[in-house]
């Protein structure tokens, strides 16, 4: 519903005064005056006008008779009462304005005006006698979001007079309960000499509701999500015969009319129920702009309901509406459990259900969440009457003047697009080709890839070496499944009749999907899943290198830090491990491995890295941790030997108290460490590397401890001299040196 290809229309526009009347202003280019105040919010009440009686209302429609504006008009930007939807209508659906209208609105949120936007003619929709007699010609409504200003201009041809009863309508779906006008009788346009005309206020008020906000939808297309009411599957009744199949599809969760706060007082007539049940589901798009977010969808639904009823419909024309987050909204009352006749495809409303996806899908593809919800909903409403969503049916055209003459029997698929039954572009060029997928999803729901084995899963992708096993799940009747196709980069690479298949994956990034083929030929396909083929082993830009650590040393155990860096062509290391001297598992992001090793023996240090596709890279170095006894150092000054087999490294240490007493260790290595005995009375020592002082260490401690390595330094590989020089600390001059350890 809502959009006819290639048809432009002309409208004239005016805005009602907030105080209950309209002001008469003449514009230089207009043949007759236009009813338009300078500012609706501050316009004075009409002199002698009947006061507006405030009524509780959650819906307000401001409307003005534009029939006397002539064949062409230009409406400057003007402030208005707040509104969110704009539409134009006229008395006879057979008539239409000539030319094209472009409309601008001003956003309440930003204060900025939009560009010019064209309106198109909405298709003839009702079948029921009462609705059809009341139905007016109308445009596709424009969803502007919260707005407080409007402008319009008529461009192009204007060869004929404007149609009778031409009205501009501004719909506020969130009008304050304390007042406001509803969509009542049209306001007559005043003659050139007439004063302001009172505003009609005949629309019923919106009744307050205590229904709590429904839960939130889970897949927003933009930023926020709407409230959502979860409703149990409706029970079968006399009007909802059960299908012959034992697997009746359940009614999916939806927001009830109470949940989106439908104004039930606006409804003009009880719903009509088709005795033959639901034979077919018509799929539409509303042809309107998208709400800013799915959280605005309830406002949109209320505005659509108010607009439809103001144009002569008994209730909202659609049986259901769906937003692009996949949230379902109950439309015309009773359609959840009964075959309610809607007003959405003229001539084919009886025994059908109309589902409208909110938005315009001419150049935008519907979301997967929306397609899933429509499929579930269609399966439930067709299945309630034993109808297979992949089958076909026939309908008899109910009115003349449409695509088929009245009485014509026409075959349709059970899930059909509006354009299949009328001259329209609805449900949009990028939506209509997906209806085959909707049919397949309705019959075989829940198709989804559950995993691709052969490598480590990662956020947003699966990694494999050269082959991967794709697994999936699907619901529905297994006997109706013809086959599954596995696609890589849109090409079928494997077929299966089970729930998995092995595929070959070349190096690089690819898109994988699974398509299920129903025995009728209907198909559904999963969203693409990224799979990355990778045969390249991780590398080690930094090979393992061994550095000594501080701590307690012994003749059998020295703490070391093994530093390394692994890299992968895809930038993802899954895990790492040390294979020697002791096996340790490490995270893929690790660059350090702490170990303890035996000194004075050669040790191999091996690190293995595995990437997301289980390719493995290995790097190994061999190093010896050498402990030099203090006796091997060149001595300067007086040093005395201290002996204790279990106390000192090698059973001995050297002690000095005189300032500048010195021990010089000469070695060939790449990392060095100095070990001391620490007591409450020991003092400071200056440390020199290759003749340059690098630091001063204090060997004092709160309690006596032996074999304490308190200085370490990484060095370039080669010959070095490390010296310990006694500082001669006042009151505690003694330094007890227990040797030097280095990495060879």
C-alpha positions as CSV (number, residue, x, y, z in Angstrom):
1,X,0.0,0.0,0.0
2,X,0.9,3.7,-0.1
3,X,3.0,4.2,-3.2
4,X,2.2,4.3,-6.9
5,X,5.0,4.4,-9.4
6,X,5.6,7.6,-11.3
7,X,2.6,9.7,-10.1
8,X,3.2,13.2,-8.8
9,X,0.4,15.2,-7.2
10,X,-0.2,18.8,-6.3
11,X,-1.5,20.0,-2.9
12,X,-2.0,23.3,-1.2
13,X,-1.2,23.7,2.5
14,X,-2.4,25.8,5.5
15,X,-2.0,25.4,9.2
16,X,-4.7,25.7,11.9
17,X,-4.4,28.3,14.7
18,X,-3.8,26.9,18.2
19,X,-6.4,29.1,19.7
20,X,-9.3,27.6,17.9
21,X,-9.5,29.6,14.6
22,X,-7.7,30.4,11.4
23,X,-6.3,33.7,10.3
24,X,-6.8,34.9,6.7
25,X,-3.7,36.1,5.0
26,X,-3.3,36.9,1.3
27,X,0.0,36.2,-0.5
28,X,0.9,38.2,-3.6
29,X,1.1,35.2,-5.9
30,X,-2.2,33.6,-4.7
31,X,-5.4,34.2,-6.5
32,X,-7.3,33.8,-3.3
33,X,-6.4,34.2,0.4
34,X,-4.7,31.3,2.2
35,X,-5.8,30.4,5.7
36,X,-2.4,30.6,7.5
37,X,-1.5,32.4,10.7
38,X,2.0,33.9,11.2
39,X,2.6,31.3,14.0
40,X,0.2,28.7,15.1
41,X,1.6,28.7,18.6
42,X,0.8,32.4,19.1
43,X,-2.1,33.0,16.7
44,X,-5.0,34.9,18.3
45,X,-8.4,33.2,18.6
46,X,-10.9,34.2,15.9
47,X,-13.3,37.0,16.8
48,X,-16.7,35.5,17.5
49,X,-15.5,32.0,17.0
50,X,-16.9,29.2,19.0
51,X,-14.3,28.3,21.7
52,X,-12.5,25.0,21.4
53,X,-13.4,22.6,24.2
54,X,-10.3,20.9,25.5
55,X,-10.5,17.1,25.4
56,X,-8.1,14.5,26.7
57,X,-6.3,13.4,23.6
58,X,-3.1,11.6,22.7
59,X,-3.7,12.2,18.9
60,X,-4.2,15.6,17.3
61,X,-4.8,16.2,13.6
62,X,-4.7,19.8,12.4
63,X,-6.4,20.2,9.0
64,X,-7.4,23.0,6.6
65,X,-9.7,23.1,3.5
66,X,-7.4,24.0,0.6
67,X,-9.9,23.7,-2.2
68,X,-10.0,27.4,-3.0
69,X,-6.3,27.9,-3.5
70,X,-6.3,27.7,-7.3
71,X,-4.2,25.7,-9.6
72,X,-0.8,26.6,-8.3
73,X,0.5,27.8,-5.0
74,X,3.7,28.4,-2.9
75,X,3.5,28.2,0.9
76,X,6.3,29.9,2.8
77,X,7.9,28.3,5.8
78,X,5.6,28.7,8.9
79,X,5.7,27.6,12.5
80,X,3.0,25.1,13.5
81,X,1.8,23.1,16.4
82,X,4.0,20.0,16.9
83,X,3.3,17.2,14.5
84,X,5.2,14.1,13.1
85,X,3.2,13.1,10.0
86,X,2.0,15.1,7.0
87,X,-0.6,14.1,4.4
88,X,-3.0,15.5,1.9
89,X,-6.4,14.2,0.9
90,X,-9.4,15.1,-1.2
91,X,-13.0,14.0,-1.6
92,X,-13.0,11.5,-4.4
93,X,-10.4,8.7,-5.0
94,X,-11.1,9.1,-8.7
95,X,-9.8,12.7,-8.6
96,X,-6.3,13.9,-8.0
97,X,-4.4,17.2,-8.0
98,X,-2.3,18.1,-11.0
99,X,1.4,18.7,-10.7
100,X,3.9,17.7,-8.0
101,X,4.0,18.9,-4.4
102,X,7.3,19.3,-2.5
103,X,7.1,19.7,1.2
104,X,9.6,20.9,3.8
105,X,9.4,20.4,7.6
106,X,11.3,21.8,10.5
107,X,12.7,19.4,13.1
108,X,11.9,20.0,16.7
109,X,15.1,18.2,17.7
110,X,17.5,20.2,15.6
111,X,15.6,23.3,14.6
112,X,16.7,22.8,11.0
113,X,14.5,22.6,7.9
114,X,14.6,19.6,5.6
115,X,15.1,19.7,1.9
116,X,12.1,19.6,-0.4
117,X,10.3,16.2,-0.5
118,X,7.7,15.1,-3.0
119,X,4.5,13.3,-2.1
120,X,2.9,10.6,-4.2
121,X,-0.6,9.3,-4.5
122,X,-1.6,6.3,-2.3
123,X,-3.5,3.5,-3.9
124,X,-7.1,2.7,-3.6
125,X,-7.3,0.4,-0.6
126,X,-10.7,-0.4,1.0
127,X,-13.2,-3.1,-0.1
128,X,-15.9,-3.0,2.6
129,X,-18.9,-1.0,1.5
130,X,-18.9,1.4,4.5
131,X,-15.2,2.1,4.2
132,X,-15.3,2.4,0.4
133,X,-18.1,4.9,0.6
134,X,-16.2,7.1,3.0
135,X,-12.7,6.7,1.6
136,X,-11.1,9.8,0.2
137,X,-8.3,10.2,-2.3
138,X,-5.0,10.7,-0.5
139,X,-1.3,11.0,-0.7
140,X,1.3,8.8,0.9
141,X,1.9,10.3,4.3
142,X,5.3,11.9,5.0
143,X,6.8,10.8,8.3
144,X,8.7,13.9,9.4
145,X,9.3,13.0,13.0
146,X,8.7,15.6,15.7
147,X,8.3,18.9,13.8
148,X,7.0,22.4,14.4
149,X,7.1,24.0,10.9
150,X,5.9,23.3,7.4
151,X,6.3,24.7,3.9
152,X,5.0,23.5,0.5
153,X,5.2,24.4,-3.1
154,X,3.4,23.1,-6.2
155,X,5.7,22.5,-9.2
156,X,5.2,21.2,-12.7
157,X,1.8,21.0,-14.5
158,X,-1.3,22.5,-12.9
159,X,-3.7,22.4,-15.9
160,X,-6.8,21.5,-13.9
161,X,-8.4,22.9,-10.8
162,X,-7.6,21.4,-7.5
163,X,-9.9,18.6,-6.4
164,X,-12.8,19.3,-4.1
165,X,-12.2,18.8,-0.4
166,X,-8.5,19.2,-0.6
167,X,-7.0,19.1,3.0
168,X,-3.6,19.4,4.5
169,X,-3.2,17.2,7.6
170,X,-0.6,17.5,10.3
171,X,-0.8,14.5,12.7
172,X,0.7,14.6,16.2
173,X,0.7,11.1,17.7
174,X,1.8,12.4,21.1
175,X,-0.5,15.3,21.7
176,X,-0.8,16.3,25.4
177,X,-3.8,14.7,27.2
178,X,-4.9,18.0,28.5
179,X,-6.1,19.4,25.2
180,X,-5.7,19.6,21.4
181,X,-7.9,18.9,18.5
182,X,-8.7,15.6,16.9
183,X,-9.3,14.9,13.2
184,X,-12.9,16.0,12.8
185,X,-14.8,17.6,10.0
186,X,-12.9,19.6,7.4
187,X,-12.4,23.3,8.1
188,X,-14.0,25.3,5.2
189,X,-11.6,27.7,3.4
190,X,-12.8,31.3,3.9
191,X,-13.7,33.6,1.0
192,X,-11.5,36.6,0.4
193,X,-13.6,38.9,2.6
194,X,-14.4,36.4,5.3
195,X,-13.1,36.3,8.8
196,X,-11.5,33.4,10.6
197,X,-13.5,30.1,10.7
198,X,-13.9,28.1,13.9
199,X,-12.0,24.8,14.2
200,X,-14.0,21.6,14.3
201,X,-13.1,19.4,17.3
202,X,-15.2,16.3,16.8
203,X,-12.5,13.6,17.2
204,X,-12.8,11.4,20.2
205,X,-10.1,11.5,22.8
206,X,-7.4,8.9,23.4
207,X,-8.1,6.9,26.5
208,X,-5.4,6.7,29.1
209,X,-3.7,3.3,29.5
210,X,-2.0,1.7,32.4
211,X,-0.3,-0.9,30.2
212,X,3.4,-1.0,31.1
213,X,5.9,-0.4,28.3
214,X,6.6,-3.6,26.4
215,X,10.1,-5.1,26.4
216,X,12.7,-3.9,24.0
217,X,13.4,-5.3,20.6
218,X,16.9,-6.8,20.1
219,X,18.1,-5.8,16.6
220,X,17.9,-2.1,16.0
221,X,19.1,-0.8,12.7
222,X,20.2,2.5,14.0
223,X,20.6,3.5,17.7
224,X,17.7,2.6,20.0
225,X,15.0,0.0,20.2
226,X,11.2,0.3,20.8
227,X,9.0,-1.1,23.5
228,X,7.7,-4.5,22.8
229,X,4.9,-6.6,24.3
230,X,5.4,-10.4,24.2
231,X,2.0,-12.0,23.7
232,X,1.3,-15.8,23.9
233,X,0.1,-17.7,20.9
234,X,-3.6,-17.0,20.5
235,X,-5.8,-20.1,21.0
236,X,-7.8,-21.6,18.1
237,X,-11.4,-20.7,17.9
238,X,-14.4,-20.9,15.6
239,X,-12.9,-18.1,13.5
240,X,-9.3,-19.6,13.6
241,X,-9.5,-23.2,12.4
242,X,-6.5,-25.3,13.2
243,X,-4.4,-26.6,10.3
244,X,-4.4,-30.3,9.5
245,X,-0.6,-30.3,10.3
246,X,0.3,-31.0,13.9
247,X,3.1,-28.4,13.7
248,X,1.0,-25.2,13.7
249,X,3.5,-22.2,13.6
250,X,3.1,-20.1,16.8
251,X,2.2,-16.5,16.7
252,X,5.5,-14.6,17.2
253,X,5.9,-11.9,19.9
254,X,4.2,-8.6,19.0
255,X,3.3,-5.2,20.4
256,X,-0.5,-5.2,21.0
257,X,-2.7,-2.3,20.3
258,X,-2.7,-1.6,24.0
259,X,1.1,-1.7,24.0
260,X,1.4,1.0,21.3
261,X,-1.5,2.9,22.8
262,X,-4.0,2.7,20.0
263,X,-6.9,5.2,20.3
264,X,-9.8,2.8,20.3
265,X,-12.3,5.6,20.5
266,X,-11.3,6.6,16.9
267,X,-12.4,3.3,15.4
268,X,-15.5,3.8,13.3
269,X,-16.8,0.2,13.0
270,X,-16.2,-3.2,14.4
271,X,-13.9,-5.4,12.4
272,X,-15.3,-7.7,9.6
273,X,-14.1,-11.3,9.7
274,X,-13.8,-13.4,6.5
275,X,-15.4,-16.8,7.0
276,X,-12.9,-18.5,4.8
277,X,-10.0,-17.6,7.0
278,X,-6.6,-16.2,5.9
279,X,-5.8,-17.6,2.4
280,X,-3.0,-15.1,1.5
281,X,-0.7,-12.6,3.1
282,X,0.0,-9.3,1.3
283,X,3.4,-7.8,2.0
284,X,3.7,-4.0,1.8
285,X,6.0,-1.2,2.7
286,X,4.6,2.0,4.0
287,X,6.5,4.0,1.4
288,X,7.3,6.6,4.0
289,X,10.6,7.9,5.4
290,X,12.1,5.8,8.2
291,X,11.6,6.9,11.8
292,X,14.9,8.1,13.4
293,X,15.0,4.9,15.4
294,X,12.9,1.8,16.1
295,X,11.9,3.5,19.4
296,X,9.8,5.9,17.3
297,X,7.8,3.1,15.6
298,X,4.9,3.2,18.1
299,X,4.5,6.9,17.3
300,X,4.5,6.1,13.6
301,X,1.8,3.4,14.1
302,X,-0.4,5.7,16.0
303,X,0.0,8.4,13.3
304,X,-0.8,5.9,10.5
305,X,-3.9,4.8,12.4
306,X,-5.1,8.4,12.8
307,X,-4.4,9.3,9.2
308,X,-6.2,6.2,7.8
309,X,-9.3,6.8,9.9
310,X,-9.4,10.5,9.0
311,X,-9.5,9.4,5.4
312,X,-12.6,7.3,5.9
313,X,-11.2,3.9,7.0
314,X,-12.8,2.1,9.9
315,X,-9.5,1.5,11.5
316,X,-5.8,1.3,10.5
317,X,-5.7,-0.3,7.1
318,X,-2.9,-2.8,7.7
319,X,-3.5,-5.9,9.8
320,X,0.1,-5.7,11.1
321,X,3.1,-3.4,10.8
322,X,6.7,-4.4,11.3
323,X,9.7,-2.0,11.9
324,X,13.2,-2.6,10.6
325,X,14.3,-4.0,14.0
326,X,11.8,-6.8,13.4
327,X,9.3,-5.7,16.0
328,X,5.7,-6.6,15.0
329,X,2.8,-4.3,15.8
330,X,-0.8,-5.4,15.8
331,X,-2.7,-3.4,13.3
332,X,-6.5,-3.6,12.6
333,X,-8.2,-4.9,15.7
334,X,-8.7,-8.6,16.0
335,X,-6.3,-9.7,13.3
336,X,-4.1,-11.7,15.7
337,X,-6.8,-14.3,16.2
338,X,-9.3,-13.8,13.3
339,X,-9.3,-13.4,9.6
340,X,-10.0,-9.6,9.8
341,X,-10.7,-7.8,6.5
342,X,-8.2,-4.9,6.3
343,X,-7.9,-2.1,3.8
344,X,-4.6,-2.4,1.9
345,X,-5.2,-4.1,-1.5
346,X,-8.4,-2.9,-3.1
347,X,-10.4,-5.9,-4.4
348,X,-8.3,-8.5,-2.5
349,X,-8.7,-7.7,1.2
350,X,-11.1,-10.4,2.1
351,X,-9.5,-13.7,3.3
352,X,-6.1,-12.0,3.3
353,X,-3.8,-10.3,5.9
354,X,-1.8,-7.2,5.1
355,X,1.7,-6.8,6.7
356,X,3.5,-3.5,6.1
357,X,7.2,-3.0,6.7
358,X,7.7,0.6,8.0
359,X,9.8,2.6,5.6
360,X,10.5,2.9,1.9
361,X,12.4,-0.1,0.3
362,X,12.7,1.2,-3.2
363,X,16.4,1.8,-2.8
364,X,17.1,0.3,0.7
365,X,17.1,-3.4,1.5
366,X,15.0,-4.6,4.5
367,X,16.9,-5.9,7.5
368,X,17.2,-9.6,8.1
369,X,15.4,-9.2,11.4
370,X,12.4,-7.6,9.5
371,X,12.3,-10.4,7.0
372,X,12.4,-13.0,9.7
373,X,9.5,-11.4,11.6
374,X,7.4,-11.1,8.5
375,X,8.1,-14.8,7.6
376,X,7.1,-15.9,11.2
377,X,4.0,-13.8,11.1
378,X,2.9,-14.9,7.7
379,X,3.5,-18.6,8.6
380,X,1.4,-18.2,11.8
381,X,-1.6,-16.5,10.1
382,X,-1.6,-18.9,7.1
383,X,-0.8,-21.9,9.3
384,X,-3.8,-21.1,11.6
385,X,-6.0,-22.1,8.6
386,X,-3.9,-25.0,7.4
387,X,-2.3,-23.1,4.5
388,X,1.3,-23.8,3.4
389,X,3.2,-20.5,2.9
390,X,5.0,-22.0,-0.1
391,X,1.8,-22.9,-2.0
392,X,-0.5,-20.8,-4.2
393,X,-4.1,-19.9,-4.0
394,X,-6.7,-18.0,-6.0
395,X,-8.7,-14.9,-5.1
396,X,-11.6,-13.3,-6.8
397,X,-11.3,-9.6,-7.6
398,X,-13.9,-7.8,-5.5
399,X,-14.2,-4.4,-7.2
400,X,-13.9,-2.9,-10.6
401,X,-11.4,-0.3,-11.8
402,X,-8.3,-2.1,-10.5
403,X,-5.8,-4.4,-12.1
404,X,-8.4,-7.1,-12.8
405,X,-12.1,-6.6,-13.5
406,X,-14.5,-7.5,-10.7
407,X,-15.2,-11.2,-10.5
408,X,-11.9,-12.3,-12.1
409,X,-10.3,-15.3,-10.4
410,X,-6.6,-14.6,-10.0
411,X,-3.8,-17.0,-8.8
412,X,-1.3,-15.7,-6.3
413,X,1.5,-17.2,-4.1
414,X,0.3,-17.4,-0.5
415,X,2.8,-14.7,0.4
416,X,2.6,-12.0,-2.3
417,X,3.7,-8.4,-2.7
418,X,1.3,-5.6,-3.1
419,X,2.5,-5.1,-6.7
420,X,1.4,-8.6,-7.5
421,X,-2.2,-7.5,-7.0
422,X,-2.2,-3.9,-7.9
423,X,-0.5,-1.3,-10.2
424,X,2.1,-0.1,-7.6
425,X,5.8,-0.3,-6.8
426,X,5.0,-1.5,-3.3
427,X,6.7,-3.2,-1.4
428,X,9.7,-1.6,-3.1
429,X,12.2,-2.7,-5.7
430,X,14.7,-4.1,-3.2
431,X,12.0,-5.8,-1.1
432,X,9.8,-7.5,-3.6
433,X,12.6,-9.9,-4.9
434,X,13.1,-11.1,-1.4
435,X,9.5,-12.5,-1.0
436,X,10.7,-15.9,-2.2
437,X,13.1,-15.9,0.7
438,X,10.3,-14.9,3.0
439,X,8.2,-17.9,1.8
440,X,11.1,-20.3,2.3
441,X,11.8,-18.8,5.8
442,X,8.1,-19.1,6.7
443,X,8.1,-22.8,5.8
444,X,11.6,-23.7,7.1
445,X,12.3,-21.2,9.9
446,X,15.4,-20.6,11.9
447,X,18.0,-21.3,9.2
448,X,21.3,-20.3,10.7
449,X,25.0,-21.2,10.4
450,X,26.0,-22.6,13.8
451,X,29.8,-22.8,13.2
452,X,32.6,-23.5,10.8
453,X,35.2,-26.0,12.2
454,X,38.8,-26.2,11.1
455,X,40.2,-23.3,13.0
456,X,39.5,-21.0,16.0
457,X,36.3,-18.9,15.9
458,X,36.7,-15.2,16.3
459,X,34.4,-12.3,16.5
460,X,32.8,-11.8,13.1
461,X,34.8,-14.5,11.3
462,X,36.0,-18.1,11.2
463,X,39.5,-19.1,10.3
464,X,40.5,-22.4,8.6
465,X,43.6,-23.6,6.9
466,X,42.3,-24.9,3.6
467,X,39.1,-26.7,4.5
468,X,36.3,-26.0,6.9
469,X,33.2,-27.9,7.9
470,X,30.1,-25.7,7.9
471,X,27.3,-26.7,10.2
472,X,23.8,-25.2,10.4
473,X,20.3,-25.6,11.8
474,X,16.8,-25.2,10.4
475,X,13.3,-25.8,11.6
476,X,10.1,-26.8,9.9
477,X,9.2,-30.2,8.4
478,X,12.4,-32.0,7.4
479,X,10.5,-34.0,4.8
480,X,9.9,-30.8,2.9
481,X,13.6,-30.0,2.5
482,X,15.0,-30.8,-1.0
483,X,18.6,-29.9,-0.2
484,X,21.1,-27.4,1.3
485,X,23.5,-25.4,-0.8
486,X,26.7,-24.1,0.8
487,X,27.8,-20.9,-1.0
488,X,31.2,-19.3,-0.8
489,X,31.4,-15.9,-2.4
490,X,27.9,-16.5,-3.9
491,X,29.0,-19.7,-5.6
492,X,27.7,-23.1,-4.7
493,X,30.6,-25.1,-3.5
494,X,28.8,-28.0,-1.8
495,X,25.4,-29.5,-1.5
496,X,24.0,-31.7,1.3
497,X,20.9,-33.3,2.7
498,X,22.2,-33.2,6.2
499,X,23.1,-30.3,8.5
500,X,26.8,-29.9,7.6
501,X,29.2,-30.0,4.7
502,X,33.0,-29.7,4.2
503,X,34.1,-26.9,1.8
504,X,37.5,-26.0,0.4
505,X,38.6,-22.4,1.2
506,X,41.4,-20.6,-0.7
507,X,43.6,-18.2,1.1
508,X,42.0,-14.8,1.9
509,X,38.6,-13.5,3.2
510,X,35.4,-15.0,1.9
511,X,31.7,-14.9,2.5
512,X,30.0,-18.1,3.3
513,X,26.2,-18.8,3.4
514,X,23.8,-21.7,3.5
515,X,20.7,-21.9,1.3
516,X,17.9,-24.3,2.0
517,X,15.7,-25.4,-0.9
518,X,12.1,-26.3,-0.1
519,X,10.5,-29.1,-2.2
520,X,8.3,-26.5,-3.8
521,X,11.4,-24.5,-4.9
522,X,11.1,-21.8,-2.3
523,X,14.4,-21.0,-0.7
524,X,15.9,-19.2,2.3
525,X,19.5,-18.2,2.8
526,X,21.4,-17.3,5.9
527,X,23.2,-14.0,6.3
528,X,26.8,-14.3,5.1
529,X,29.4,-15.5,7.6
530,X,33.0,-14.4,7.0
531,X,35.5,-17.3,6.7
532,X,39.2,-16.7,6.2
533,X,41.5,-19.2,4.6
534,X,45.1,-19.1,5.9
535,X,48.0,-21.4,5.2
536,X,50.8,-19.1,6.4
537,X,52.6,-20.0,9.6
538,X,53.2,-17.5,12.4
539,X,56.7,-15.9,12.4
540,X,58.9,-14.5,15.2
541,X,60.1,-11.0,14.5
542,X,61.7,-11.1,17.9
543,X,63.2,-14.6,18.6
544,X,63.3,-15.7,22.2
545,X,66.0,-13.9,24.2
546,X,66.8,-14.7,27.8
547,X,67.2,-12.1,30.5
548,X,68.1,-12.7,34.2
549,X,65.6,-11.6,36.9
550,X,66.0,-10.4,40.5
551,X,65.2,-12.8,43.3
552,X,66.8,-15.6,45.2
553,X,69.4,-17.6,43.3
554,X,70.8,-21.1,44.0
555,X,73.2,-23.6,42.5
556,X,70.2,-25.3,40.9
557,X,67.7,-22.6,40.1
558,X,67.9,-19.2,38.5
559,X,64.8,-17.1,37.5
560,X,64.8,-15.9,33.9
561,X,62.5,-13.9,31.7
562,X,62.2,-15.2,28.1
563,X,61.1,-12.3,25.8
564,X,59.8,-12.9,22.3
565,X,57.3,-11.6,19.8
566,X,55.2,-13.7,17.4
567,X,53.4,-12.3,14.3
568,X,50.8,-13.6,11.9
569,X,49.8,-12.5,8.4
570,X,46.2,-12.1,9.6
571,X,47.3,-10.4,12.8
572,X,45.7,-13.0,15.0
573,X,47.7,-15.5,17.2
574,X,45.3,-17.9,18.8
575,X,47.7,-19.3,21.5
576,X,51.3,-19.8,22.4
577,X,53.3,-22.3,24.4
578,X,56.8,-22.9,25.7
579,X,58.0,-26.4,24.9
580,X,61.2,-26.2,27.0
581,X,62.6,-26.0,29.5
582,X,59.1,-26.5,31.0
583,X,55.9,-26.5,29.0
584,X,53.6,-23.6,29.7
585,X,50.5,-22.4,27.8
586,X,50.3,-18.7,27.1
587,X,47.8,-16.3,25.6
588,X,48.1,-15.3,21.9
589,X,49.0,-11.8,23.0
590,X,51.9,-12.9,25.3
591,X,55.4,-11.6,24.7
592,X,57.0,-12.8,27.9
593,X,57.6,-16.2,29.5
594,X,58.9,-16.4,33.1
595,X,60.8,-19.6,33.9
596,X,63.4,-21.0,36.3
597,X,66.4,-22.9,34.9
598,X,69.5,-24.8,36.1
599,X,72.7,-22.8,35.8
600,X,75.9,-23.8,34.1
601,X,74.2,-26.2,31.6
602,X,73.0,-25.4,28.1
603,X,69.2,-25.0,27.8
604,X,67.0,-24.8,24.7
605,X,64.3,-22.2,24.9
606,X,61.5,-23.1,22.4
607,X,58.3,-21.1,21.8
608,X,55.5,-22.3,19.6
609,X,52.8,-20.0,18.2
610,X,49.5,-21.2,16.7
611,X,47.3,-18.9,14.6
612,X,43.5,-19.0,14.2
613,X,43.8,-21.5,11.4
614,X,46.0,-23.8,13.5
615,X,49.1,-23.0,11.5
616,X,52.1,-23.4,13.8
617,X,55.4,-21.5,14.0
618,X,58.3,-22.4,16.2
619,X,61.4,-20.5,17.3
620,X,64.3,-21.9,19.4
621,X,67.4,-20.5,21.0
622,X,70.1,-22.2,23.2
623,X,71.5,-20.4,26.1
624,X,73.7,-21.2,29.2
625,X,73.2,-19.4,32.5
626,X,76.7,-19.1,34.0
627,X,77.4,-18.4,37.7
628,X,80.8,-16.8,38.3
629,X,82.1,-17.2,41.9
630,X,83.4,-14.1,43.6
631,X,86.8,-15.6,43.7
632,X,87.0,-15.2,39.9
633,X,86.7,-11.5,40.1
634,X,89.7,-9.2,40.1
635,X,90.0,-7.6,43.6
636,X,91.1,-4.1,44.6
637,X,91.3,-3.3,48.3
638,X,90.8,-5.7,51.2
639,X,88.2,-8.4,50.8
640,X,87.7,-11.3,53.3
641,X,86.3,-14.7,52.6
642,X,83.2,-15.9,54.3
643,X,82.4,-19.6,54.2
644,X,79.1,-21.5,54.7
645,X,78.2,-24.4,52.5
646,X,74.4,-23.9,52.5
647,X,74.5,-20.1,52.9
648,X,76.5,-18.8,49.9
649,X,76.6,-19.6,46.2
650,X,79.5,-22.1,45.9
651,X,79.8,-22.1,49.7
652,X,81.7,-18.8,49.9
653,X,81.3,-15.0,49.6
654,X,83.6,-12.0,49.8
655,X,83.1,-9.1,52.2
656,X,84.7,-5.6,52.3
657,X,84.2,-2.5,54.5
658,X,86.7,-0.1,53.1
659,X,85.5,2.6,50.7
660,X,86.4,1.9,47.1
661,X,87.2,-1.7,47.6
662,X,86.4,-3.3,44.3
663,X,85.5,-6.6,42.6
664,X,85.7,-6.6,38.7
665,X,84.0,-9.5,36.8
666,X,85.0,-10.0,33.2
667,X,82.8,-12.2,31.0
668,X,81.3,-12.7,27.5
669,X,77.5,-12.6,27.6
670,X,74.3,-10.7,27.0
671,X,72.7,-10.3,30.5
672,X,74.3,-9.9,33.9
673,X,73.1,-10.1,37.6
674,X,74.9,-9.4,40.9
675,X,74.1,-11.4,44.1
676,X,74.6,-10.2,47.7
677,X,74.0,-11.2,51.3
678,X,71.6,-8.6,52.9
679,X,71.5,-7.7,56.6
680,X,70.4,-4.8,58.8
681,X,74.1,-3.7,58.9
682,X,75.2,-4.0,55.2
683,X,75.6,-0.9,53.1
684,X,75.7,0.5,49.6
685,X,77.7,-0.5,46.5
686,X,78.3,1.4,43.3
687,X,77.8,-0.7,40.1
688,X,79.9,0.0,37.0
689,X,79.5,-1.6,33.5
690,X,82.4,-1.4,31.2
691,X,83.9,1.4,33.4
692,X,80.8,3.5,33.5
693,X,78.8,3.9,36.7
694,X,75.2,2.8,36.1
695,X,73.6,2.8,39.6
696,X,74.1,2.4,43.3
697,X,72.4,-0.5,45.2
698,X,71.7,-0.7,48.9
699,X,72.2,-4.1,50.4
700,X,70.6,-3.3,53.7
701,X,67.4,-5.4,54.6
702,X,65.1,-5.7,57.6
703,X,66.3,-9.3,58.1
704,X,69.3,-11.3,57.0
705,X,68.8,-13.0,53.7
706,X,71.4,-14.8,51.5
707,X,71.9,-15.2,47.7
708,X,69.8,-12.2,46.9
709,X,70.1,-10.9,43.3
710,X,69.2,-7.2,43.5
711,X,70.7,-5.9,40.3
712,X,70.2,-7.2,36.7
713,X,70.9,-5.7,33.3
714,X,70.4,-6.7,29.7
715,X,73.5,-6.2,27.6
716,X,74.5,-6.4,24.0
717,X,76.1,-9.8,23.3
718,X,79.9,-9.6,23.8
719,X,82.7,-9.0,26.3
720,X,81.9,-6.9,29.3
721,X,83.2,-5.9,32.7
722,X,80.9,-5.4,35.7
723,X,82.4,-4.0,38.9
724,X,81.2,-3.8,42.5
725,X,82.7,-0.8,44.4
726,X,82.1,-0.4,48.1
727,X,80.6,3.0,48.9
728,X,81.5,2.9,52.6
729,X,78.1,3.8,54.0
730,X,78.3,5.5,57.3
731,X,77.5,3.1,60.2
732,X,77.1,0.1,57.9
733,X,80.0,0.1,55.4
734,X,80.1,-3.7,54.8
735,X,79.2,-5.2,51.4
736,X,79.0,-9.0,51.0
737,X,79.3,-10.0,47.4
738,X,78.1,-13.5,46.4
739,X,79.2,-13.6,42.7
740,X,77.9,-12.6,39.3
741,X,75.6,-14.6,37.0
742,X,75.4,-14.0,33.2
743,X,73.7,-15.4,30.1
744,X,76.2,-16.9,27.7
